[in-house]
């Protein structure tokens, strides 16, 4: 019988250090580590398969840990950083669990409306398994059908929910799947969005990444990330930041925790990986925008000839703690046009010491309200400022808001 004399913390540390250095351990390496720690395995000559299985398990465990984005960190601070990452995840899970608990504890104030909707749907020949209604600024409904949804059923559910709740209710297609139909109060504003981009001269790929999605609560997220430098490395940084942001928010993580996890992941990678994050979370129901900036360029809000500039002084994500990332709020006015851009646009003009001013003056002179034309004009002007030589990757995003 094989006997492990002891498996103490020192052995684990030595195995971990070896994996960090070599990425993989073999049978000989493992036995050398045990001997170094004055620990021995008795009867080893007859236990080749057991040792091989242990080696395979150690290597597989290490590879699995590496592939998880939460475990991407500076390896020399591994244990401390895992604790910090898990703390952030724990907070998110606790908050979600508390929300569920509160939903259970609080009497369902919309029980009457749920029953009325259920009965009216039944008259229309639509049987449902369950329905829930809650209000977080706007109404949010989840209806679980007996059969897979179709266009006719969706239209009937929208009409009946609108009738009972006395507010226009529409389907949220992004959150509806299979037999589950997600609905919410209709937006009070409409948004038009356009983007334009150009890659640095002689560079094969842009280091900028843009995103526009609708979240589960009906709000819209638009964002630009500019990876430090240019080319493939910069693209990898910006894409990683944007993809993590999208996945975390769509999974139900709060924005603050999401930004903290992104920031720590970039900080703790074993390389210099920095990226700006310029985020706008747009609520077209309540009519407001939350801006989140980490090393990002100013955002411009145009309404007729009036230009408002929203800017931050924070460093890019991956350089600073998440609590230094700056946030701003603004109510939407019908006719507002919002412009976000990467620093390739901002730095293109060489006439002004204050780089942000040239875009302000350009927006003041632009007569059109067409988002596509504005984005195109700004990009072309930035390129012309340096006689057609594109010194840096350029990205511009323009959104227009109108009251319904």
QUIVENZI-V895399 format. One record per residue. N is the residue number from 1. D_CENTER is the distance of its C-alpha to the mean C-alpha in Angstrom with 1 decimal. Layout:
{{N,D_CENTER} {N,D_CENTER}}
This chain:
{{1,52.3} {2,49.6} {3,49.0} {4,46.1} {5,47.8} {6,44.6} {7,40.9} {8,40.0} {9,37.0} {10,38.6} {11,38.6} {12,34.9} {13,34.2} {14,36.4} {15,34.8} {16,31.3} {17,32.6} {18,34.2} {19,31.1} {20,29.2} {21,32.0} {22,33.0} {23,30.0} {24,32.6} {25,35.6} {26,38.9} {27,41.9} {28,43.9} {29,41.0} {30,40.5} {31,44.3} {32,44.5} {33,41.8} {34,43.8} {35,47.0} {36,45.6} {37,44.7} {38,48.2} {39,47.0} {40,48.7} {41,48.5} {42,51.9} {43,53.0} {44,50.5} {45,52.9} {46,52.6} {47,48.9} {48,47.3} {49,45.0} {50,43.8} {51,42.8} {52,41.1} {53,39.1} {54,38.0} {55,37.0} {56,35.0} {57,33.2} {58,32.3} {59,31.0} {60,28.9} {61,27.4} {62,26.5} {63,24.9} {64,22.8} {65,21.5} {66,20.7} {67,18.5} {68,16.1} {69,13.2} {70,14.1} {71,17.5} {72,16.9} {73,18.7} {74,22.0} {75,24.4} {76,27.1} {77,25.1} {78,23.8} {79,25.2} {80,24.2} {81,20.6} {82,20.2} {83,21.6} {84,19.1} {85,16.1} {86,17.8} {87,18.6} {88,14.9} {89,14.5} {90,17.9} {91,17.1} {92,14.3} {93,16.7} {94,19.6} {95,18.0} {96,17.3} {97,20.8} {98,22.4} {99,21.0} {100,22.7} {101,25.8} {102,26.1} {103,25.9} {104,28.7} {105,30.8} {106,30.8} {107,33.3} {108,31.8} {109,32.7} {110,32.0} {111,34.2} {112,36.8} {113,34.4} {114,33.0} {115,36.6} {116,37.6} {117,34.8} {118,35.6} {119,39.3} {120,38.9} {121,36.7} {122,39.4} {123,42.0} {124,40.0} {125,40.1} {126,36.4} {127,36.3} {128,33.2} {129,32.5} {130,30.5} {131,28.9} {132,26.9} {133,26.5} {134,24.7} {135,24.0} {136,21.1} {137,22.2} {138,22.5} {139,23.9} {140,21.7} {141,23.8} {142,23.6} {143,26.7} {144,27.7} {145,30.4} {146,33.3} {147,32.8} {148,30.1} {149,29.0} {150,30.6} {151,30.7} {152,33.8} {153,32.5} {154,29.2} {155,31.4} {156,33.7} {157,31.0} {158,29.6} {159,33.2} {160,34.2} {161,31.2} {162,31.7} {163,35.3} {164,35.0} {165,32.2} {166,33.7} {167,30.5} {168,29.1} {169,26.8} {170,24.9} {171,23.1} {172,19.3} {173,19.3} {174,15.7} {175,16.3} {176,19.9} {177,21.2} {178,24.7} {179,26.8} {180,24.0} {181,23.9} {182,21.2} {183,22.5} {184,21.9} {185,23.8} {186,23.9} {187,22.2} {188,24.8} {189,23.5} {190,22.8} {191,20.5} {192,21.4} {193,19.0} {194,20.1} {195,18.9} {196,21.2} {197,20.9} {198,23.4} {199,23.6} {200,25.7} {201,29.4} {202,30.3} {203,26.7} {204,25.8} {205,22.0} {206,19.8} {207,17.6} {208,15.3} {209,12.3} {210,11.4} {211,9.2} {212,10.5} {213,9.7} {214,11.3} {215,10.0} {216,12.6} {217,14.3} {218,15.1} {219,13.2} {220,11.8} {221,8.7} {222,10.0} {223,9.0} {224,11.2} {225,11.0} {226,14.6} {227,15.5} {228,18.7} {229,21.7} {230,22.0} {231,22.2} {232,20.7} {233,19.7} {234,17.8} {235,16.1} {236,15.2} {237,13.6} {238,11.6} {239,10.6} {240,9.6} {241,7.4} {242,5.7} {243,5.9} {244,4.8} {245,1.4} {246,2.9} {247,5.3} {248,5.2} {249,5.1} {250,7.3} {251,9.2} {252,10.2} {253,9.1} {254,9.8} {255,7.9} {256,10.6} {257,10.5} {258,6.8} {259,7.9} {260,11.1} {261,10.2} {262,8.5} {263,11.6} {264,14.0} {265,13.1} {266,13.8} {267,16.8} {268,18.3} {269,18.4} {270,22.0} {271,21.7} {272,20.8} {273,17.2} {274,15.9} {275,13.5} {276,13.2} {277,10.2} {278,11.4} {279,9.5} {280,11.5} {281,11.0} {282,14.2} {283,16.5} {284,19.2} {285,21.2} {286,21.8} {287,21.6} {288,19.4} {289,16.5} {290,14.5} {291,13.9} {292,11.9} {293,13.4} {294,13.6} {295,16.5} {296,15.9} {297,18.7} {298,20.1} {299,19.2} {300,22.3} {301,23.3} {302,26.5} {303,28.9} {304,32.2} {305,33.4} {306,31.4} {307,28.5} {308,26.2} {309,24.3} {310,21.3} {311,20.8} {312,19.8} {313,21.5} {314,18.9} {315,18.6} {316,15.7} {317,13.1} {318,15.1} {319,18.2} {320,18.1} {321,17.2} {322,14.2} {323,16.8} {324,17.9} {325,14.8} {326,16.3} {327,15.6} {328,17.9} {329,18.8} {330,20.9} {331,22.7} {332,22.9} {333,26.4} {334,27.4} {335,27.7} {336,25.0} {337,23.5} {338,20.4} {339,20.0} {340,17.2} {341,18.1} {342,17.9} {343,20.8} {344,22.8} {345,23.6} {346,24.3} {347,26.6} {348,28.5} {349,31.2} {350,33.9} {351,36.1} {352,34.2} {353,33.7} {354,31.1} {355,28.7} {356,26.8} {357,30.0} {358,30.7} {359,27.7} {360,28.8} {361,32.3} {362,31.3} {363,29.3} {364,32.4} {365,34.6} {366,32.5} {367,34.2} {368,32.0} {369,29.3} {370,28.0} {371,24.4} {372,25.1} {373,28.2} {374,26.6} {375,23.9} {376,26.7} {377,29.0} {378,26.7} {379,25.9} {380,29.6} {381,30.8} {382,28.5} {383,30.0} {384,33.5} {385,33.3} {386,33.8} {387,36.3} {388,33.9} {389,32.8} {390,29.0} {391,28.5} {392,24.7} {393,21.8} {394,21.4} {395,18.6} {396,19.1} {397,17.4} {398,19.7} {399,19.3} {400,22.4} {401,22.8} {402,26.0} {403,27.4} {404,28.5}}
